[in-house]
Amino acid sequence: MTVRFVTLGCKVNAEETQQLREGLLQAGFVPALPEEKADLIVVNTCSVTHLSDAKSRRSIEAAKREGGFVAALGCYVTLHEEKIEGVDLCLDSESKGEALGRILEAFSLSSPEQESQAQMHPRTRTYIKVQDGCDSYCSYCIIPYARGCARSMPEEEILRMVATRIAEGFKEVVLTGIHLSSYGKDTGSSLRELITKVSELSPERIRLGSLEQGIITEEFLETVSKVPGFCDHFHLSLQSGSEKVLKDMNRKYTPEEYEEKVHLIRRVFPDAAITTDIIVGFPTEGEKEFLESVDFVRRIGFASVHVFAYSRREGTVAAKLPDLDPQVKKKRSARLRQVVQKEQEKYLERFIGREVQVLFEDHGGLTPQYARVEVAFAPSSGTIQVRKVLRRDGLVLRA
């Protein structure tokens, strides 16, 4: 029997799909070829924006047209299950963990025994979901309603999975979560303690998913700076460089407080990549507030920024505010992306002429700072000398 996976949205979704994929392949499913109809199509949906909703809806409809067993999972199902018709299995975010058992039951298969997946993963990185849900309730965000309250995965379960993935040959462990910074608050632990315990399992690298600036303290940085293979790549959620807009978004910090955290990081990790997300066109963002975000991007010198146009989500506080003209949002997004690209070039240029460590996959790979590297062939050594910065499919370093 063949299976096809469609995964939309965040890295947490990617990790959840990976776990389901492993279980189904162990149970006897094989990946469907692009040109053949699949017996099973799993659509792991997202609902973070209107565009995500549309992609999820189209993916479900495309899966239905294939004629196989369709399983729709995740945030779009949580928020719009009443609109989904003609699928064989619908599981919201809270019930995703039942997917493997429910699918195997539908196909009259028994649960597989655990076995090595080393040959199934050509990649060097593995994502480990350690946390789910969020208690922040930012005024624009639907995720707390779709994912539920913040909750940490059991530490023993996390460490067991990390040990398994290392044994399977994965070299880089990426710890992810919907609100990763809150890990351990419901169990009396902390993300700092978890990182230390993961490091004791000796992965070559440890990378963190998106963080809130509040977790960045001298104590936190002192801990991670002593972790062998810790990647100096900090994705610190921002959303706006305007203090007024941040307050309207119910983000509990100011641009100045965020900047102080960046300075803390760079004192410990001088070459650290600071990356972030910025929402353009929030309902209370005027030209003045937009330019404050632009100036903030230049002041921080981000290595990369994901620029999103604000998407109105019914059920959120911000949905009650009048939306901006779509053309205004589109033009501001384009203007900000131009600034972001220049800052990204400045950051990458610092590595020209230097040797950098790379975990290779085929003809390229990533540095600890999440800079993508292209090479003519993957050398046996993990160290290369950077010759130039290319502008192709985004910005990459060329060995």
C-alpha positions as a Markdown table, in Angstrom:
| # | Residue | x | y | z |
|---|---|---|---|---|
| 1 | Met | 0.0 | 0.0 | 0.0 |
| 2 | Thr | 1.2 | 3.5 | -0.9 |
| 3 | Val | 1.1 | 6.7 | 1.2 |
| 4 | Arg | 1.6 | 10.3 | 0.4 |
| 5 | Phe | 2.1 | 13.1 | 2.9 |
| 6 | Val | 1.2 | 16.7 | 2.6 |
| 7 | Thr | 2.6 | 18.9 | 5.4 |
| 8 | Leu | 1.8 | 22.6 | 5.7 |
| 9 | Gly | 2.9 | 25.1 | 8.3 |
| 10 | Cys | 5.4 | 25.0 | 11.1 |
| 11 | Lys | 8.4 | 22.7 | 12.0 |
| 12 | Val | 6.2 | 21.2 | 14.7 |
| 13 | Asn | 3.9 | 19.9 | 12.0 |
| 14 | Ala | 7.0 | 18.6 | 10.1 |
| 15 | Glu | 8.1 | 16.7 | 13.2 |
| 16 | Glu | 4.6 | 15.2 | 13.7 |
| 17 | Thr | 4.5 | 14.1 | 10.1 |
| 18 | Gln | 7.9 | 12.5 | 10.4 |
| 19 | Gln | 6.8 | 10.5 | 13.4 |
| 20 | Leu | 3.6 | 9.3 | 11.7 |
| 21 | Arg | 5.6 | 8.5 | 8.5 |
| 22 | Glu | 8.0 | 6.3 | 10.5 |
| 23 | Gly | 5.1 | 4.4 | 12.0 |
| 24 | Leu | 3.4 | 3.8 | 8.7 |
| 25 | Leu | 6.5 | 2.8 | 6.9 |
| 26 | Gln | 7.3 | 0.3 | 9.6 |
| 27 | Ala | 3.8 | -1.1 | 9.3 |
| 28 | Gly | 4.3 | -1.8 | 5.6 |
| 29 | Phe | 3.3 | 1.3 | 3.7 |
| 30 | Val | 5.6 | 2.6 | 0.9 |
| 31 | Pro | 5.9 | 6.2 | -0.4 |
| 32 | Ala | 3.8 | 6.8 | -3.4 |
| 33 | Leu | 5.6 | 7.9 | -6.6 |
| 34 | Pro | 4.6 | 11.4 | -7.8 |
| 35 | Glu | 2.7 | 10.0 | -10.8 |
| 36 | Glu | 0.8 | 7.3 | -9.0 |
| 37 | Lys | -2.4 | 7.4 | -6.9 |
| 38 | Ala | -1.8 | 6.8 | -3.3 |
| 39 | Asp | -3.8 | 4.3 | -1.2 |
| 40 | Leu | -3.5 | 6.7 | 1.8 |
| 41 | Ile | -3.1 | 10.5 | 1.7 |
| 42 | Val | -2.2 | 12.3 | 5.0 |
| 43 | Val | -2.7 | 16.1 | 5.0 |
| 44 | Asn | -1.2 | 17.7 | 8.1 |
| 45 | Thr | -2.9 | 21.2 | 8.0 |
| 46 | Cys | -2.1 | 24.7 | 9.1 |
| 47 | Ser | -4.4 | 27.6 | 9.9 |
| 48 | Val | -2.1 | 30.4 | 11.0 |
| 49 | Thr | -3.2 | 32.7 | 8.2 |
| 50 | His | -5.9 | 33.0 | 5.5 |
| 51 | Leu | -3.4 | 31.7 | 3.0 |
| 52 | Ser | -2.7 | 28.7 | 5.2 |
| 53 | Asp | -6.4 | 28.0 | 5.4 |
| 54 | Ala | -6.7 | 28.2 | 1.6 |
| 55 | Lys | -3.7 | 25.9 | 1.1 |
| 56 | Ser | -5.0 | 23.4 | 3.6 |
| 57 | Arg | -8.5 | 23.4 | 1.9 |
| 58 | Arg | -7.0 | 22.9 | -1.6 |
| 59 | Ser | -4.7 | 20.1 | -0.3 |
| 60 | Ile | -7.6 | 18.3 | 1.2 |
| 61 | Glu | -9.7 | 18.6 | -2.0 |
| 62 | Ala | -6.7 | 17.4 | -4.1 |
| 63 | Ala | -6.3 | 14.4 | -1.8 |
| 64 | Lys | -10.0 | 13.6 | -2.2 |
| 65 | Arg | -9.7 | 13.6 | -5.9 |
| 66 | Glu | -7.0 | 10.9 | -5.8 |
| 67 | Gly | -9.7 | 8.5 | -4.5 |
| 68 | Gly | -7.7 | 6.9 | -1.7 |
| 69 | Phe | -8.2 | 7.0 | 2.1 |
| 70 | Val | -7.8 | 10.6 | 3.2 |
| 71 | Ala | -6.7 | 11.6 | 6.7 |
| 72 | Ala | -6.9 | 15.3 | 7.5 |
| 73 | Leu | -5.1 | 16.4 | 10.7 |
| 74 | Gly | -4.2 | 19.5 | 12.6 |
| 75 | Cys | -5.0 | 23.2 | 13.1 |
| 76 | Tyr | -7.3 | 23.7 | 10.1 |
| 77 | Val | -9.3 | 20.7 | 11.2 |
| 78 | Thr | -9.6 | 22.1 | 14.7 |
| 79 | Leu | -11.0 | 25.4 | 13.5 |
| 80 | His | -13.0 | 24.3 | 10.4 |
| 81 | Glu | -14.0 | 20.7 | 10.9 |
| 82 | Glu | -17.6 | 21.5 | 10.1 |
| 83 | Lys | -16.5 | 22.6 | 6.6 |
| 84 | Ile | -14.6 | 19.4 | 5.8 |
| 85 | Glu | -16.6 | 16.8 | 4.0 |
| 86 | Gly | -15.8 | 13.5 | 2.2 |
| 87 | Val | -12.6 | 12.6 | 4.1 |
| 88 | Asp | -12.2 | 9.3 | 5.9 |
| 89 | Leu | -10.5 | 10.5 | 9.0 |
| 90 | Cys | -10.5 | 14.0 | 10.7 |
| 91 | Leu | -8.3 | 14.6 | 13.7 |
| 92 | Asp | -7.8 | 18.0 | 15.4 |
| 93 | Ser | -4.6 | 19.1 | 17.0 |
| 94 | Glu | -5.4 | 17.5 | 20.3 |
| 95 | Ser | -6.1 | 14.1 | 18.7 |
| 96 | Lys | -3.1 | 14.0 | 16.3 |
| 97 | Gly | -1.4 | 11.4 | 18.4 |
| 98 | Glu | -4.2 | 8.9 | 17.6 |
| 99 | Ala | -3.5 | 9.1 | 13.8 |
| 100 | Leu | -1.2 | 6.1 | 13.5 |
| 101 | Gly | -3.5 | 3.8 | 15.5 |
| 102 | Arg | -6.7 | 5.0 | 13.7 |
| 103 | Ile | -5.1 | 4.6 | 10.3 |
| 104 | Leu | -3.8 | 1.2 | 11.0 |
| 105 | Glu | -7.1 | 0.1 | 12.3 |
| 106 | Ala | -8.8 | 1.4 | 9.1 |
| 107 | Phe | -6.4 | -0.7 | 7.0 |
| 108 | Ser | -6.7 | -3.7 | 9.4 |
| 109 | Leu | -3.0 | -3.6 | 10.3 |
| 110 | Ser | -1.3 | -4.0 | 13.7 |
| 111 | Ser | 1.0 | -1.6 | 15.3 |
| 112 | Pro | 4.7 | -2.1 | 14.1 |
| 113 | Glu | 7.6 | -2.9 | 16.3 |
| 114 | Gln | 10.3 | -0.3 | 16.6 |
| 115 | Glu | 13.2 | -0.7 | 14.2 |
| 116 | Ser | 16.0 | 1.4 | 12.9 |
| 117 | Gln | 15.1 | 4.2 | 10.4 |
| 118 | Ala | 18.6 | 5.0 | 9.4 |
| 119 | Gln | 18.0 | 4.2 | 5.7 |
| 120 | Met | 14.8 | 6.2 | 5.6 |
| 121 | His | 16.3 | 9.6 | 6.3 |
| 122 | Pro | 18.8 | 11.0 | 3.9 |
| 123 | Arg | 18.9 | 14.2 | 5.9 |
| 124 | Thr | 21.3 | 15.0 | 8.8 |
| 125 | Arg | 18.8 | 17.0 | 10.9 |
| 126 | Thr | 15.9 | 15.7 | 13.0 |
| 127 | Tyr | 13.2 | 17.7 | 14.6 |
| 128 | Ile | 12.1 | 16.8 | 18.1 |
| 129 | Lys | 8.8 | 18.3 | 19.3 |
| 130 | Val | 9.2 | 19.0 | 23.0 |
| 131 | Gln | 6.3 | 21.3 | 23.6 |
| 132 | Asp | 2.8 | 22.1 | 22.2 |
| 133 | Gly | 0.2 | 24.8 | 22.7 |
| 134 | Cys | 0.5 | 28.5 | 23.8 |
| 135 | Asp | -0.8 | 30.7 | 26.6 |
| 136 | Ser | 0.2 | 34.0 | 25.2 |
| 137 | Tyr | -2.9 | 35.0 | 23.3 |
| 138 | Cys | -1.4 | 37.6 | 21.1 |
| 139 | Ser | -4.2 | 39.7 | 19.7 |
| 140 | Tyr | -3.6 | 38.6 | 16.0 |
| 141 | Cys | -2.9 | 34.9 | 16.6 |
| 142 | Ile | -5.3 | 31.9 | 16.2 |
| 143 | Ile | -2.8 | 29.3 | 17.4 |
| 144 | Pro | -3.8 | 29.2 | 21.1 |
| 145 | Tyr | -7.4 | 28.4 | 20.0 |
| 146 | Ala | -6.1 | 25.7 | 17.5 |
| 147 | Arg | -3.4 | 24.1 | 19.6 |
| 148 | Gly | -4.7 | 24.6 | 23.1 |
| 149 | Cys | -2.8 | 25.6 | 26.3 |
| 150 | Ala | 1.0 | 25.3 | 26.6 |
| 151 | Arg | 2.1 | 21.9 | 27.7 |
| 152 | Ser | 5.5 | 20.2 | 27.9 |
| 153 | Met | 6.3 | 16.7 | 26.6 |
| 154 | Pro | 7.6 | 14.3 | 29.2 |
| 155 | Glu | 11.4 | 14.6 | 29.6 |
| 156 | Glu | 12.0 | 10.9 | 29.5 |
| 157 | Glu | 10.1 | 10.6 | 26.2 |
| 158 | Ile | 12.1 | 13.4 | 24.7 |
| 159 | Leu | 15.5 | 12.0 | 25.7 |
| 160 | Arg | 14.5 | 8.5 | 24.5 |
| 161 | Met | 13.6 | 9.9 | 21.1 |
| 162 | Val | 16.8 | 12.0 | 20.9 |
| 163 | Ala | 18.9 | 8.9 | 21.7 |
| 164 | Thr | 17.0 | 6.9 | 19.1 |
| 165 | Arg | 17.5 | 9.5 | 16.4 |
| 166 | Ile | 21.2 | 9.7 | 17.2 |
| 167 | Ala | 21.5 | 5.9 | 17.0 |
| 168 | Glu | 19.8 | 6.1 | 13.6 |
| 169 | Gly | 22.6 | 8.4 | 12.3 |
| 170 | Phe | 21.1 | 11.9 | 12.7 |
| 171 | Lys | 23.8 | 14.4 | 13.6 |
| 172 | Glu | 21.8 | 17.6 | 14.3 |
| 173 | Val | 18.9 | 17.7 | 16.8 |
| 174 | Val | 16.5 | 20.6 | 16.5 |
| 175 | Leu | 14.3 | 21.1 | 19.5 |
| 176 | Thr | 10.9 | 22.6 | 18.5 |
| 177 | Gly | 7.6 | 23.7 | 20.0 |
| 178 | Ile | 4.7 | 26.0 | 19.4 |
| 179 | His | 6.0 | 28.1 | 22.3 |
| 180 | Leu | 9.4 | 26.5 | 23.0 |
| 181 | Ser | 10.4 | 29.1 | 25.6 |
| 182 | Ser | 7.6 | 27.9 | 27.9 |
| 183 | Tyr | 9.0 | 24.3 | 28.0 |
| 184 | Gly | 9.1 | 23.0 | 31.6 |
| 185 | Lys | 6.9 | 25.7 | 33.2 |
| 186 | Asp | 4.1 | 23.2 | 33.8 |
| 187 | Thr | 6.5 | 20.5 | 35.1 |
| 188 | Gly | 8.9 | 22.4 | 37.2 |
| 189 | Ser | 11.8 | 22.1 | 34.7 |
| 190 | Ser | 13.1 | 24.5 | 32.0 |
| 191 | Leu | 14.4 | 24.6 | 28.5 |
| 192 | Arg | 17.9 | 25.3 | 29.8 |
| 193 | Glu | 17.8 | 22.0 | 31.9 |
| 194 | Leu | 16.5 | 20.1 | 28.9 |
| 195 | Ile | 19.3 | 21.3 | 26.6 |
| 196 | Thr | 21.9 | 20.2 | 29.1 |
| 197 | Lys | 20.4 | 16.7 | 29.3 |
| 198 | Val | 20.1 | 16.4 | 25.6 |
| 199 | Ser | 23.7 | 17.4 | 25.2 |
| 200 | Glu | 24.7 | 14.5 | 27.5 |
| 201 | Leu | 23.5 | 12.2 | 24.7 |
| 202 | Ser | 26.3 | 13.7 | 22.5 |
| 203 | Pro | 24.6 | 14.8 | 19.3 |
| 204 | Glu | 27.0 | 16.6 | 17.0 |
| 205 | Arg | 24.8 | 19.7 | 17.0 |
| 206 | Ile | 21.9 | 21.1 | 19.0 |
| 207 | Arg | 19.7 | 23.7 | 17.4 |
| 208 | Leu | 16.7 | 25.5 | 18.9 |
| 209 | Gly | 13.4 | 26.5 | 17.2 |
| 210 | Ser | 11.7 | 29.8 | 17.7 |
| 211 | Leu | 12.2 | 31.5 | 21.1 |
| 212 | Glu | 10.7 | 34.4 | 22.9 |
| 213 | Gln | 13.1 | 37.1 | 23.9 |
| 214 | Gly | 12.3 | 36.7 | 27.6 |
| 215 | Ile | 14.1 | 33.4 | 27.8 |
| 216 | Ile | 17.4 | 35.1 | 26.9 |
| 217 | Thr | 19.3 | 35.7 | 30.2 |
| 218 | Glu | 22.9 | 35.7 | 31.2 |
| 219 | Glu | 22.3 | 32.4 | 33.0 |
| 220 | Phe | 20.6 | 30.8 | 29.9 |
| 221 | Leu | 23.5 | 32.0 | 27.6 |
| 222 | Glu | 26.1 | 30.8 | 30.0 |
| 223 | Thr | 24.6 | 27.3 | 30.0 |
| 224 | Val | 24.2 | 27.0 | 26.2 |
| 225 | Ser | 27.7 | 28.4 | 25.6 |
| 226 | Lys | 29.1 | 25.4 | 27.4 |
| 227 | Val | 27.1 | 22.9 | 25.3 |
| 228 | Pro | 29.3 | 21.1 | 22.7 |
| 229 | Gly | 27.8 | 21.6 | 19.3 |
| 230 | Phe | 25.3 | 24.2 | 20.3 |
| 231 | Cys | 24.3 | 26.2 | 17.2 |
| 232 | Asp | 24.6 | 30.0 | 17.6 |
| 233 | His | 21.4 | 30.6 | 15.7 |
| 234 | Phe | 18.7 | 32.4 | 17.7 |
| 235 | His | 15.3 | 32.8 | 16.1 |
| 236 | Leu | 13.8 | 35.5 | 18.4 |
| 237 | Ser | 10.1 | 36.2 | 17.7 |
| 238 | Leu | 9.6 | 40.0 | 17.1 |
| 239 | Gln | 6.5 | 40.8 | 14.9 |
| 240 | Ser | 7.1 | 44.6 | 14.9 |
| 241 | Gly | 9.7 | 47.2 | 15.6 |
| 242 | Ser | 7.1 | 49.6 | 16.8 |
| 243 | Glu | 6.4 | 49.8 | 20.6 |
| 244 | Lys | 2.8 | 50.9 | 19.9 |
| 245 | Val | 2.1 | 48.0 | 17.6 |
| 246 | Leu | 3.7 | 45.5 | 19.9 |
| 247 | Lys | 1.4 | 46.7 | 22.7 |
| 248 | Asp | -1.6 | 46.4 | 20.4 |
| 249 | Met | -0.5 | 42.9 | 19.5 |
| 250 | Asn | -0.3 | 42.0 | 23.2 |
| 251 | Arg | 3.4 | 41.3 | 22.8 |
| 252 | Lys | 4.9 | 41.7 | 26.3 |
| 253 | Tyr | 8.1 | 43.6 | 25.5 |
| 254 | Thr | 9.4 | 46.8 | 23.9 |
| 255 | Pro | 11.8 | 47.1 | 21.0 |
| 256 | Glu | 14.4 | 48.4 | 23.5 |
| 257 | Glu | 14.0 | 45.3 | 25.7 |
| 258 | Tyr | 14.3 | 43.0 | 22.6 |
| 259 | Glu | 17.5 | 44.9 | 21.5 |
| 260 | Glu | 19.1 | 44.4 | 24.9 |
| 261 | Lys | 18.6 | 40.6 | 24.5 |
| 262 | Val | 20.3 | 40.7 | 21.1 |
| 263 | His | 23.3 | 42.5 | 22.7 |
| 264 | Leu | 23.4 | 39.9 | 25.4 |
| 265 | Ile | 23.6 | 37.1 | 22.8 |
| 266 | Arg | 26.3 | 38.9 | 20.8 |
| 267 | Arg | 28.5 | 39.3 | 23.8 |
| 268 | Val | 28.6 | 35.6 | 24.2 |
| 269 | Phe | 28.2 | 34.5 | 20.5 |
| 270 | Pro | 29.8 | 37.3 | 18.4 |
| 271 | Asp | 28.9 | 35.6 | 15.1 |
| 272 | Ala | 25.4 | 34.5 | 16.1 |
| 273 | Ala | 22.7 | 34.6 | 13.5 |
| 274 | Ile | 19.7 | 36.5 | 14.9 |
| 275 | Thr | 16.6 | 35.7 | 12.8 |
| 276 | Thr | 13.0 | 36.7 | 13.3 |
| 277 | Asp | 9.4 | 37.1 | 12.0 |
| 278 | Ile | 7.8 | 40.5 | 11.3 |
| 279 | Ile | 4.1 | 41.0 | 10.6 |
| 280 | Val | 3.5 | 43.9 | 8.2 |
| 281 | Gly | 0.2 | 45.8 | 8.0 |
| 282 | Phe | -1.2 | 45.1 | 11.4 |
| 283 | Pro | -4.5 | 47.2 | 11.7 |
| 284 | Thr | -2.9 | 49.9 | 13.9 |
| 285 | Glu | 0.3 | 50.1 | 11.9 |
| 286 | Gly | 0.6 | 53.5 | 10.2 |
| 287 | Glu | 3.5 | 54.6 | 8.0 |
| 288 | Lys | 5.3 | 55.9 | 11.1 |
| 289 | Glu | 5.0 | 52.6 | 12.8 |
| 290 | Phe | 6.1 | 50.7 | 9.7 |
| 291 | Leu | 9.2 | 52.9 | 9.3 |
| 292 | Glu | 10.0 | 52.1 | 13.0 |
| 293 | Ser | 10.1 | 48.4 | 12.0 |
| 294 | Val | 12.3 | 49.2 | 9.0 |
| 295 | Asp | 14.7 | 51.2 | 11.2 |
| 296 | Phe | 14.7 | 48.4 | 13.8 |
| 297 | Val | 15.7 | 45.8 | 11.2 |
| 298 | Arg | 18.7 | 47.9 | 10.2 |
| 299 | Arg | 19.7 | 48.6 | 13.8 |
| 300 | Ile | 19.7 | 44.9 | 14.7 |
| 301 | Gly | 21.2 | 43.6 | 11.6 |
| 302 | Phe | 19.2 | 40.4 | 11.3 |
| 303 | Ala | 20.7 | 37.4 | 9.5 |
| 304 | Ser | 17.2 | 36.7 | 8.1 |
| 305 | Val | 13.6 | 37.8 | 8.5 |
| 306 | His | 10.4 | 36.1 | 7.6 |
| 307 | Val | 8.1 | 39.0 | 6.4 |
| 308 | Phe | 4.4 | 38.3 | 6.6 |
| 309 | Ala | 1.4 | 40.5 | 5.7 |
| 310 | Tyr | -1.1 | 40.6 | 8.5 |
| 311 | Ser | -3.9 | 38.1 | 8.0 |
| 312 | Arg | -7.2 | 38.7 | 9.8 |
| 313 | Arg | -8.3 | 35.6 | 11.9 |
| 314 | Glu | -11.9 | 35.4 | 13.1 |
| 315 | Gly | -12.1 | 34.8 | 16.8 |
| 316 | Thr | -9.0 | 36.9 | 17.7 |
| 317 | Val | -9.0 | 40.3 | 19.4 |
| 318 | Ala | -7.4 | 42.0 | 16.4 |
| 319 | Ala | -10.2 | 40.7 | 14.1 |
| 320 | Lys | -12.5 | 43.4 | 15.5 |
| 321 | Leu | -10.2 | 46.2 | 14.1 |
| 322 | Pro | -10.6 | 47.5 | 10.6 |
| 323 | Asp | -8.1 | 45.9 | 8.2 |
| 324 | Leu | -5.7 | 47.9 | 6.1 |
| 325 | Asp | -5.9 | 48.1 | 2.3 |
| 326 | Pro | -4.3 | 44.9 | 0.9 |
| 327 | Gln | -2.2 | 46.9 | -1.5 |
| 328 | Val | -0.7 | 48.9 | 1.4 |
| 329 | Lys | 0.3 | 45.6 | 3.1 |
| 330 | Lys | 1.7 | 44.3 | -0.2 |
| 331 | Lys | 3.8 | 47.4 | -0.8 |
| 332 | Arg | 5.1 | 47.6 | 2.7 |
| 333 | Ser | 6.1 | 43.9 | 2.6 |
| 334 | Ala | 8.1 | 44.4 | -0.6 |
| 335 | Arg | 9.8 | 47.5 | 0.9 |
| 336 | Leu | 10.8 | 45.7 | 4.1 |
| 337 | Arg | 12.0 | 42.6 | 2.2 |
| 338 | Gln | 14.5 | 44.8 | 0.2 |
| 339 | Val | 15.9 | 46.0 | 3.5 |
| 340 | Val | 16.0 | 42.5 | 4.9 |
| 341 | Gln | 17.9 | 41.2 | 1.9 |
| 342 | Lys | 20.6 | 43.9 | 2.3 |
| 343 | Glu | 21.0 | 43.1 | 6.0 |
| 344 | Gln | 21.3 | 39.4 | 5.2 |
| 345 | Glu | 24.0 | 40.0 | 2.6 |
| 346 | Lys | 25.9 | 42.1 | 5.2 |
| 347 | Tyr | 25.7 | 39.3 | 7.7 |
| 348 | Leu | 26.8 | 36.5 | 5.3 |
| 349 | Glu | 29.7 | 38.6 | 3.9 |
| 350 | Arg | 31.5 | 38.4 | 7.3 |
| 351 | Phe | 32.2 | 34.7 | 6.5 |
| 352 | Ile | 34.0 | 35.3 | 3.2 |
| 353 | Gly | 37.5 | 34.0 | 3.5 |
| 354 | Arg | 36.9 | 32.1 | 6.7 |
| 355 | Glu | 36.5 | 28.4 | 7.4 |
| 356 | Val | 33.1 | 27.3 | 8.5 |
| 357 | Gln | 31.7 | 24.0 | 9.7 |
| 358 | Val | 29.0 | 22.4 | 7.6 |
| 359 | Leu | 26.8 | 19.4 | 8.0 |
| 360 | Phe | 26.5 | 18.2 | 4.4 |
| 361 | Glu | 23.5 | 16.8 | 2.6 |
| 362 | Asp | 24.3 | 15.9 | -1.0 |
| 363 | His | 26.0 | 19.0 | -2.5 |
| 364 | Gly | 25.2 | 21.4 | 0.3 |
| 365 | Gly | 24.4 | 21.9 | 3.9 |
| 366 | Leu | 24.1 | 24.3 | 6.8 |
| 367 | Thr | 26.5 | 26.1 | 9.1 |
| 368 | Pro | 25.7 | 26.3 | 12.8 |
| 369 | Gln | 24.3 | 29.8 | 12.0 |
| 370 | Tyr | 21.8 | 28.3 | 9.5 |
| 371 | Ala | 23.6 | 29.7 | 6.5 |
| 372 | Arg | 23.1 | 27.5 | 3.5 |
| 373 | Val | 26.2 | 26.3 | 1.7 |
| 374 | Glu | 26.6 | 25.1 | -1.8 |
| 375 | Val | 29.6 | 22.9 | -2.9 |
| 376 | Ala | 30.4 | 21.1 | -6.1 |
| 377 | Phe | 30.7 | 17.9 | -4.1 |
| 378 | Ala | 30.4 | 17.0 | -0.4 |
| 379 | Pro | 34.0 | 16.8 | 1.0 |
| 380 | Ser | 34.9 | 14.3 | 3.6 |
| 381 | Ser | 35.8 | 17.1 | 6.0 |
| 382 | Gly | 33.1 | 19.1 | 7.6 |
| 383 | Thr | 35.1 | 22.3 | 7.2 |
| 384 | Ile | 35.2 | 24.5 | 4.1 |
| 385 | Gln | 36.5 | 27.9 | 3.2 |
| 386 | Val | 33.8 | 30.4 | 2.1 |
| 387 | Arg | 34.7 | 32.1 | -1.2 |
| 388 | Lys | 31.6 | 34.2 | -2.0 |
| 389 | Val | 27.9 | 34.9 | -1.3 |
| 390 | Leu | 25.5 | 33.9 | -4.1 |
| 391 | Arg | 22.1 | 35.3 | -4.8 |
| 392 | Arg | 20.2 | 32.3 | -6.1 |
| 393 | Asp | 17.1 | 30.7 | -4.5 |
| 394 | Gly | 17.8 | 33.0 | -1.7 |
| 395 | Leu | 21.2 | 33.8 | -0.3 |
| 396 | Val | 23.8 | 31.0 | 0.0 |
| 397 | Leu | 27.5 | 30.8 | 0.7 |
| 398 | Arg | 29.7 | 29.2 | -1.9 |
| 399 | Ala | 32.6 | 27.1 | -0.9 |
